[in-house]
Amino acid sequence: MCGISGFINYEYDYTKEREKYEQVLENMNQDLFHRGPDSNGYLLGTHFGIAHTRLSIRDLENGAQPMTLRARGNIYHIVYNGEIYNADEIKLDLMKKGWEFVTTSDTEVILVGFAEYGIRIVQKLNGIFAFGIVDKNSREVYLVRDQAGVKPLYYATKGKNTIFSSEIKGIFRFPEIRPEMDVNGWNEIFSIGPAKTYGCGVFKGICEVKPGYYIKISREGVSEKQYWSLRAEEYFDSYEDTVEHVRFLVTDSIKRQMVSDVEIATFLSGGIDSSVVSAICARELGKEGKKLKTFSFDFVDNDKYFQANSFQPSQDRPFVDIMVDTIHSEHRYLLCNNSELEQNLYESVDVRDLPTMADVDSSMLYFCKRVKPFVKVVLTGECADEIFGGYPWFHKKECFEADTFPWSMDMSARKTVLKDEFISELHMDEYAKKAYQNTIRETPTLAGENQTEARRREISYLNIKWFMQTLLDRMDRASMYSGLEARVPFADIRIMQLLYNVPWNMKTRDGVEKMLLRDSMKGLLDERVLYRKKSPYPKTYDPRYEKMLADEILQMAADSSQPLNALLDQEKVKAFVHERKDYGKPWYGQLMAGPQMLAYLLQVNYWMKKYHISI
């Protein structure tokens, strides 16, 4: 994986101030160095500048970027971040059309494909990607993002300049662009956060290229085009045929995503999703006489303090042990203690440029740092719950019937410590409701579908467009911060499209969550793992961690120089800190309860200081 950035203005010649704008490109690369520590480069043209930092995964010798193609009387340039899993098929098609290749990189496949097909090449790509392509003759630049939104890409306009970057921090390297907030941005932080509206960069004027979209920049201005979306279609296959189809697609996606010129590994939690990925990877590597490296995560003393609840019914380690014994992987258990968890709270804000899922993010950041010394590429079980319907809110009656985001139904927790006048200014309930309704209105529907199935489709679409994006952001930033590439086989667009139309009674055969996936993997996993009840990513239950956070919140509240205090009601803060925190009642997702609210507030305060944000 890599980091990309650049700027475009067809009414200005950047080469008139070459030294200035080459320094801007160098600064952008510097801010994205963690995404590609192996090499970097930039190119300044008359009306554009593009920059790239590279993490070498394929064609280690010849895949340097920016990459240029001179063909058919035109010149094309590309900066690209990602992996194209059907690159070999596309390359073969292009060779039949007379094209020759000088590298084995998928970067060149996209570039040559663009020369042949124009922007229609995006319709052929299966992978995770974000890229910018410059077409010299047409004076057009395209910014493209993958269909599932695995790889990030942001942009902003300043005058006639369009600036883009893999991460928001890169955009702030362009002259005169400064971090600013408006009412919508504050609603993203407090009414929606740690999620964010797709297409929104939270900061005023910062936009996100949406999944399945591209941005066209030309002399006429900036336009947005959707090139892929889920389709609602009637489903006719039998359950038995569906099981076989799922088994093929999941296996094929994992095998395609194992392609690498460096060693791969997997994250293994002992749940069905990561276990499927690990088992198939171990089997394929075993054919070559190789052993798979696997990693699992937990917290110091969690065996002592763990509290089972409806969201997290069991610990992972016994099931990880079963998997390791089954697939004979080279396994490492990685543990995080309280001080490491707290320290990484703030670094995870640096990584994402926004407040995050508190210790859910900071722990993943810590673990990725620990994994990087061993490998450059990992495969994960991320996204299976959104696609196969594994989360509790797919099943619970109150979530099914809620006219709001089912993973964040209680807005009161978000208002617990805020000043009443700030709450009134934001209109938090209205903002969240509008965001929810916008997604409901765009949900692909099927004429004649009964009300229950239509609601299932809405919840599925909400999860893919919102909750899945939050977790993909987390995984990308946490892994890439250490120069570690994380791949997500379940986010294959073929799997997403199929499962969007598979009826709910097949997904949850016999009333069992994700039974379709379980049935499709019979014979691959030990039945104790195959039928394990869903348990999410682990979090710490150590009461000393909560006390550390509470003490820090009280210290912050007592310091008038801390920027968050302008938004907090001091009496509400004291009351919240001293009340018992309910680990089983999250205010966002499955893991963010009382202690995570403390951590989130600390992150918001740090973020405001970092970006010099005031009210």
C-alpha positions in Angstrom: 0.0 0.0 0.0 1.0 3.6 -0.4 0.2 7.2 0.2 -0.9 9.5 -2.7 -1.4 13.3 -2.9 -1.3 16.2 -5.2 -3.0 19.3 -6.6 -4.5 20.5 -9.9 -5.3 24.0 -11.3 -5.9 24.4 -15.1 -5.7 28.1 -14.8 -2.3 28.4 -13.2 1.2 27.3 -14.1 2.8 25.8 -11.0 6.2 25.6 -12.7 6.4 29.4 -12.4 7.0 28.8 -8.7 8.6 25.4 -9.0 10.6 25.5 -5.8 7.6 26.4 -3.8 5.3 23.7 -5.1 7.9 21.0 -5.2 8.4 21.7 -1.5 4.6 21.3 -1.1 4.8 17.9 -2.7 7.8 16.9 -0.5 5.8 18.1 2.6 2.8 16.0 1.5 5.1 13.0 1.1 6.6 13.6 4.5 3.2 13.6 6.2 2.3 10.3 4.4 5.7 8.7 4.8 4.2 6.1 7.2 2.0 4.8 4.4 5.0 4.1 2.2 8.3 4.0 3.9 10.1 2.1 1.2 10.4 4.9 -1.4 8.8 8.1 -2.5 8.7 10.4 -5.5 6.8 13.4 -7.0 6.2 15.1 -10.3 5.4 18.7 -10.9 3.8 19.6 -14.2 2.4 22.8 -15.7 -1.1 22.5 -14.1 -0.6 19.7 -11.6 1.6 18.2 -9.0 1.4 14.5 -7.8 3.3 12.7 -5.1 3.6 9.2 -3.9 5.1 7.2 -0.9 5.5 3.5 -1.6 5.1 0.3 0.5 6.7 -2.3 -1.8 4.4 -5.4 -2.1 4.4 -6.3 -5.8 7.2 -5.8 -8.4 9.6 -4.6 -5.7 12.1 -3.4 -8.2 10.1 -1.7 -11.0 6.9 -0.4 -9.4 8.1 3.1 -8.5 5.6 6.0 -8.8 4.5 8.5 -10.0 4.4 6.3 -13.2 4.2 7.7 -16.7 3.0 6.2 -19.9 3.6 7.7 -23.3 1.3 6.1 -25.9 -0.8 6.9 -28.9 0.3 10.5 -29.0 -0.7 11.2 -25.3 1.0 11.2 -21.9 -0.6 9.8 -18.8 0.6 9.9 -15.2 -0.7 8.0 -12.2 -0.3 7.8 -8.4 -1.9 4.8 -7.0 -2.6 3.1 -3.6 -4.0 -0.4 -3.4 -4.1 -3.9 -4.9 -6.0 -5.0 -8.0 -6.9 -8.7 -7.5 -7.9 -9.3 -11.1 -4.9 -7.5 -12.6 -3.7 -10.6 -14.4 -7.0 -11.0 -16.3 -7.1 -7.3 -17.2 -3.5 -7.5 -18.3 -4.1 -10.5 -20.6 -7.0 -8.6 -22.2 -4.8 -5.6 -22.8 -2.0 -7.7 -24.3 -4.5 -9.2 -26.7 -5.2 -5.6 -27.8 -1.5 -5.1 -28.6 -0.3 -3.5 -25.4 3.2 -4.4 -24.0 4.2 -4.1 -20.3 7.5 -3.2 -18.8 6.7 -4.1 -15.2 4.7 -6.7 -13.3 3.0 -4.1 -11.2 -0.8 -3.6 -11.1 -0.1 0.2 -11.3 0.9 -0.2 -14.9 -2.2 -2.4 -15.6 -4.4 0.5 -14.4 -2.4 3.1 -16.4 -2.4 1.1 -19.6 -6.1 0.2 -19.0 -6.9 3.9 -18.8 -5.0 4.6 -22.1 -7.2 1.9 -23.7 -10.6 2.4 -22.1 -10.5 5.8 -20.5 -12.2 6.1 -17.2 -14.3 3.1 -18.1 -11.4 1.0 -16.8 -12.8 1.4 -13.3 -15.7 -0.8 -14.3 -13.2 -3.7 -14.7 -11.3 -3.4 -11.4 -11.7 -5.8 -8.5 -9.6 -4.7 -5.6 -8.9 -2.1 -3.0 -7.6 1.1 -4.5 -7.4 4.9 -4.6 -5.7 6.6 -7.4 -5.2 9.8 -9.4 -4.7 9.8 -13.1 -3.6 12.8 -15.2 -4.6 12.8 -18.9 -2.4 15.4 -20.6 -4.2 15.8 -23.9 -7.7 16.1 -22.5 -6.5 18.2 -19.5 -8.4 16.0 -17.1 -7.5 14.5 -13.8 -9.5 11.7 -12.3 -9.5 10.8 -8.6 -10.9 7.2 -8.1 -11.8 5.2 -5.0 -12.7 1.5 -4.8 -16.2 0.2 -4.6 -16.2 -0.9 -0.9 -14.2 2.1 0.4 -11.3 0.1 1.7 -8.7 2.7 0.7 -9.1 6.4 1.7 -9.0 9.5 -0.5 -9.9 13.1 0.4 -10.0 16.3 -1.5 -10.6 20.0 -1.1 -10.8 23.1 -3.3 -9.0 26.4 -2.6 -9.8 29.0 -5.3 -9.2 27.2 -8.6 -6.9 24.6 -6.9 -8.1 21.1 -6.2 -6.0 19.3 -3.6 -6.1 15.6 -2.8 -4.5 13.2 -0.4 -4.9 9.7 1.1 -5.2 11.3 4.5 -6.6 14.7 5.5 -3.3 15.8 7.0 -1.8 15.9 3.5 -4.3 18.4 2.3 -3.3 20.8 5.1 0.1 20.9 3.6 -1.2 23.0 0.7 -0.7 26.8 1.2 -3.6 28.7 2.9 -5.6 25.6 3.7 -6.2 25.5 7.5 -8.3 23.3 9.8 -11.7 24.9 10.4 -15.0 23.6 11.9 -18.6 24.6 11.4 -21.8 23.4 12.9 -22.0 20.4 10.6 -18.5 19.4 11.6 -19.3 19.5 15.3 -22.3 17.4 14.6 -20.1 14.8 12.9 -18.0 14.7 16.1 -20.8 14.6 18.7 -24.0 13.4 16.9 -22.5 10.9 14.5 -18.9 10.2 15.7 -16.8 8.2 15.8 -18.5 7.4 12.5 -18.8 10.1 9.8 -21.1 10.8 6.9 -19.7 9.3 3.7 -18.3 12.0 1.5 -17.6 14.2 4.5 -14.2 15.0 5.8 -15.6 16.6 9.0 -13.3 19.7 8.7 -15.0 22.6 6.9 -14.3 22.3 3.1 -12.7 18.8 3.3 -14.5 16.2 1.2 -14.1 12.5 0.7 -14.2 10.6 -2.5 -17.1 8.2 -1.8 -16.8 4.5 -2.3 -17.6 3.5 -5.9 -17.2 7.1 -7.1 -14.7 9.1 -9.0 -14.0 12.9 -9.2 -13.2 14.5 -12.5 -11.2 17.7 -12.5 -11.0 19.7 -15.8 -11.1 23.3 -17.1 -14.9 23.2 -16.5 -14.4 22.5 -12.8 -14.9 19.6 -10.4 -17.6 16.9 -10.9 -18.6 13.7 -9.2 -19.7 10.4 -10.8 -20.8 7.2 -9.3 -19.5 4.2 -11.2 -20.6 1.3 -9.0 -23.4 0.6 -6.5 -25.2 -2.4 -5.1 -28.2 -3.6 -7.1 -31.4 -5.0 -5.7 -32.4 -8.1 -7.7 -34.7 -11.0 -7.3 -33.0 -14.1 -5.9 -33.8 -17.6 -7.3 -31.0 -20.0 -6.3 -31.6 -22.8 -3.8 -30.0 -22.8 -0.4 -27.7 -25.6 -1.5 -26.5 -23.7 -4.6 -26.1 -20.6 -2.5 -23.9 -22.4 0.0 -21.6 -23.6 -2.9 -21.6 -20.1 -4.4 -20.6 -18.5 -1.1 -17.9 -21.1 -0.5 -16.4 -20.5 -4.0 -16.5 -16.7 -3.8 -15.0 -16.5 -0.3 -12.3 -19.0 -1.1 -11.5 -17.3 -4.4 -11.3 -13.9 -2.8 -9.0 -15.0 -0.1 -6.7 -16.8 -2.6 -6.6 -13.8 -4.8 -5.7 -11.5 -1.9 -2.8 -13.8 -0.9 -0.9 -12.7 -4.1 2.2 -10.8 -2.9 5.9 -10.7 -3.5 6.4 -10.6 0.3 5.3 -12.9 3.1 1.6 -12.6 4.3 0.0 -13.3 7.7 -3.5 -13.2 9.2 -5.2 -11.7 12.2 -6.8 -14.6 14.1 -9.4 -13.9 16.8 -11.0 -17.4 17.0 -14.2 -16.1 15.5 -15.6 -17.6 12.3 -14.5 -14.8 10.0 -10.8 -14.6 10.8 -10.7 -18.4 11.2 -12.0 -18.9 7.7 -9.4 -16.5 6.3 -6.6 -18.1 8.3 -7.6 -21.7 7.5 -7.7 -21.1 3.8 -4.4 -19.1 3.8 -2.8 -21.9 5.9 -4.1 -24.6 3.4 -2.8 -22.7 0.4 0.6 -21.9 1.9 0.9 -25.6 3.0 0.7 -26.6 -0.6 4.0 -24.7 -1.0 5.5 -26.2 2.1 5.1 -22.9 4.0 3.7 -22.2 7.4 1.2 -19.3 8.0 2.0 -16.7 10.6 -1.0 -15.7 12.7 -1.5 -13.0 15.4 -4.2 -12.5 18.0 -4.8 -9.6 20.4 -6.0 -9.2 24.0 -5.3 -7.1 27.1 -3.2 -7.7 30.2 -5.4 -9.2 33.0 -8.5 -9.6 30.9 -8.7 -13.2 32.1 -9.1 -11.7 35.6 -11.5 -8.8 34.8 -13.5 -10.0 31.8 -17.3 -9.5 32.2 -19.4 -11.5 29.8 -22.4 -9.6 28.3 -24.8 -10.0 25.4 -22.4 -8.2 23.1 -19.3 -10.0 24.2 -20.3 -13.5 25.5 -16.9 -15.1 25.6 -13.1 -14.5 25.5 -11.1 -15.3 22.3 -8.1 -17.3 23.5 -9.7 -20.8 23.9 -10.9 -20.6 20.3 -7.6 -19.2 19.0 -5.9 -22.2 20.6 -8.2 -24.6 18.8 -7.5 -22.9 15.5 -3.7 -22.9 16.0 -3.8 -26.6 16.8 -6.0 -27.2 13.7 -4.1 -25.2 11.0 -0.6 -25.5 12.7 0.2 -21.8 12.3 3.2 -20.0 13.7 1.2 -18.0 16.2 1.9 -15.0 18.5 -0.3 -13.7 21.2 0.0 -10.0 21.6 -1.1 -8.2 24.8 -1.6 -4.5 25.5 -1.4 -3.0 29.0 -3.3 0.1 30.3 -0.5 2.6 29.8 0.1 1.4 26.2 -3.6 1.7 25.6 -3.9 5.2 26.9 -0.7 6.4 25.2 -2.0 5.2 21.8 -5.4 7.0 22.4 -3.7 10.2 21.3 -1.5 8.7 18.6 -4.6 7.2 17.0 -6.0 10.7 16.6 -2.7 11.7 14.8 -3.2 8.7 12.6 -6.8 9.3 11.6 -6.8 13.1 11.9 -10.0 12.8 13.8 -11.3 11.4 17.1 -11.6 7.6 16.8 -13.3 4.6 18.4 -11.3 5.3 21.5 -9.4 2.3 22.8 -10.9 0.1 20.0 -8.7 2.1 17.6 -5.7 2.7 19.9 -5.3 -1.0 20.7 -5.4 -1.9 17.0 -2.8 0.8 16.4 -0.6 -0.7 19.1 -1.1 -4.3 17.8 -0.2 -3.3 14.2 3.0 -1.8 15.4 3.8 -5.1 17.0 2.9 -7.1 13.9 4.9 -5.0 11.4 8.4 -6.3 12.4 7.3 -9.8 11.3 5.4 -9.1 8.0 4.2 -6.4 5.6 0.8 -7.9 4.6 -2.0 -9.3 6.7 -5.4 -10.6 5.8 -8.3 -10.0 8.2 -11.9 -11.1 8.7 -13.2 -7.5 8.6 -16.6 -6.8 6.9 -18.2 -10.3 7.2 -20.6 -9.1 9.9 -21.9 -6.2 7.8 -22.3 -8.4 4.7 -23.6 -11.7 6.2 -25.7 -10.0 9.0 -23.8 -10.9 12.1 -24.3 -7.9 14.3 -26.9 -8.0 17.1 -28.8 -5.1 15.5 -29.7 -7.3 12.6 -31.5 -9.6 15.0 -32.9 -7.6 17.9 -36.5 -6.4 17.6 -35.9 -3.0 19.1 -33.0 -2.4 16.6 -35.0 -3.7 13.7 -37.9 -1.3 14.4 -35.8 1.7 15.4 -36.1 4.7 13.0 -32.4 5.6 13.4 -29.0 4.0 13.2 -29.4 0.6 15.0 -25.9 0.7 16.4 -26.3 4.1 18.0 -30.0 4.4 19.1 -29.5 6.3 22.3 -28.6 9.9 21.7 -28.8 10.8 25.4 -25.3 9.3 26.1 -23.8 11.7 23.6 -25.3 14.7 25.5 -24.2 13.5 28.9 -21.5 16.1 29.6 -22.1 18.8 26.9 -23.4 22.2 27.8 -27.1 22.7 27.2 -26.6 25.7 24.9 -24.2 23.8 22.8 -26.6 20.9 22.4 -29.3 23.3 21.4 -27.1 24.9 18.8 -26.2 21.6 17.2 -29.8 20.1 17.0 -28.1 16.7 17.4 -31.2 14.5 17.1 -32.2 16.3 13.9 -28.8 16.0 12.4 -28.5 12.3 13.0 -32.0 11.6 11.9 -31.4 13.5 8.6 -28.2 11.5 7.9 -30.0 8.3 8.6 -33.0 9.2 6.4 -30.7 10.2 3.5 -29.3 6.7 3.5 -32.7 5.1 3.8 -33.9 7.0 0.7 -30.9 5.9 -1.4 -31.2 2.2 -0.4 -31.5 0.1 -3.5 -35.0 -1.6 -3.3 -36.9 -4.3 -5.0 -40.4 -3.7 -6.2 -42.9 -5.9 -4.5 -40.7 -6.9 -1.6 -42.5 -7.3 1.7 -42.0 -4.8 4.5 -39.9 -7.1 6.6 -37.4 -8.0 3.8 -37.3 -4.4 2.7 -36.3 -3.4 6.2 -33.6 -6.1 6.3 -32.3 -4.6 3.1 -32.2 -1.1 4.7 -30.3 -2.3 7.7 -27.8 -4.2 5.4 -27.3 -1.1 3.3 -26.9 1.1 6.4 -24.2 -1.2 7.8 -22.3 -1.2 4.5 -22.4 2.5 4.1 -21.8 3.5 7.7 -20.6 1.0 10.2 -18.3 -0.9 7.8 -16.7 2.4 6.7 -15.8 3.2 10.3 -14.1 -0.1 10.7 -12.4 0.1 7.4 -11.0 3.6 8.3 -9.8 2.1 11.5 -8.1 -0.8 9.9 -6.5 1.3 7.1 -5.1 4.0 9.4 -3.9 1.7 12.2 -2.1 -0.7 9.8 -0.7 1.9 7.4 0.7 4.0 10.2 3.2 1.2 10.7 3.6 0.5 7.0 1.5 -2.7 7.3 -1.0 -3.6 4.5 -4.3 -5.0 5.7 -6.5 -6.8 3.2 -10.2 -7.6 3.7 -11.3 -10.5 1.5 -14.9 -10.4 2.7 -15.2 -6.9 1.1 -14.9 -8.4 -2.4 -17.6 -6.7 -4.5 -18.8 -10.1 -5.8 -19.6 -11.2 -2.3 -21.2 -7.9 -1.4 -23.5 -8.0 -4.4 -24.5 -11.6 -3.9 -25.3 -11.3 -0.2 -27.2 -8.1 -0.7 -29.9 -10.1 -2.4 -29.7 -13.4 -0.6 -32.9 -13.7 1.5 -32.6 -13.3 5.3 -33.9 -16.8 6.0 -30.9 -18.2 4.1 -28.4 -15.9 5.8 -29.7 -17.0 9.2 -30.8 -20.6 8.4 -32.5 -22.1 11.5 -32.4 -18.8 13.3 -28.6 -18.9 13.6 -26.6 -15.8 12.8 -24.4 -16.1 9.7 -25.5 -19.7 9.2 -25.0 -19.4 5.5 -21.3 -18.7 6.0 -21.1 -21.4 8.6 -22.6 -24.0 6.3 -20.4 -22.9 3.4 -17.3 -23.6 5.5 -18.3 -27.0 6.9 -15.2 -29.3 6.9 -12.8 -26.4 7.0 -13.1 -25.4 10.7 -13.4 -27.3 13.9 -17.1 -27.3 14.8 -16.4 -25.5 18.2 -15.1 -22.5 16.1 -17.6 -23.0 13.2 -20.6 -22.6 15.6 -19.1 -20.2 18.1 -21.5 -17.4 19.0 -20.3 -14.0 17.7 -18.0 -12.1 20.0 -16.5 -8.8 18.7 -13.0 -7.5 18.8 -11.8 -7.5 22.4 -11.6 -4.6 24.8 -10.1 -4.2 28.3 -12.3 -4.8 31.3 -9.6 -3.7 33.8 -11.2 -1.1 36.2 -7.8 0.5 36.6 -8.0 1.7 33.0 -11.3 3.4 33.6 -9.8 5.1 36.7 -6.9 6.4 34.6 -9.3 7.9 32.2 -11.5 9.4 34.9 -8.6 11.0 36.6 -7.4 12.5 33.4 -10.9 13.8 32.5 -11.1 15.5 35.9 -7.7 17.0 35.5 -8.7 18.3 32.1 -12.0 19.7 33.4 -10.1 21.6 36.1 -7.7 23.3 33.6 -9.4 26.3 31.9 -6.9 26.3 29.1 -8.1 22.9 27.7 -10.2 23.7 24.6 -12.9 21.1 25.2 -14.0 22.8 28.4 -15.7 25.4 26.3 -18.2 22.7 25.4 -18.5 20.8 28.6 -20.8 21.3 31.6 -18.5 20.9 34.6 -21.2 19.5 36.9 -22.3 17.0 34.3 -18.7 15.9 33.9 -18.2 15.2 37.6 -21.5 13.3 37.8 -20.6 11.2 34.8 -17.1 10.4 36.0 -18.4 9.1 39.4 -21.4 7.1 38.2 -21.1 3.3 37.5 -20.3 2.6 33.8 -22.4 -0.1 32.1 -20.1 -2.3 30.0 -23.2 -4.0 28.5 -24.9 -0.8 27.2 -22.8 0.7 24.4 -23.6 4.1 22.9 -21.9 3.2 19.7 -21.5 -0.2 18.2 -20.8 -3.1 20.5 -17.8 -1.9 22.4 -18.1 1.8 23.2 -19.7 2.1 26.6 -19.0 4.4 29.6 -15.2 4.1 29.7 -15.0 4.6 25.9 -17.0 7.9 26.3 -14.3 9.1 28.7 -11.6 8.1 26.2 -13.5 9.7 23.3 -13.7 13.0 25.2 -10.0 13.0 25.9 -9.4 12.4 22.2 -11.6 15.3 21.2 -9.7 17.6 23.5 -6.4 16.4 22.1 -7.7 16.8 18.6 -8.8 20.4 19.2 -5.4 21.3 20.6 -3.5 19.6 17.8 -5.5 21.5 15.1 -5.9 24.7 17.1 -9.7 24.4 16.9 -11.7 26.7 19.1 -15.4 27.5 19.4 
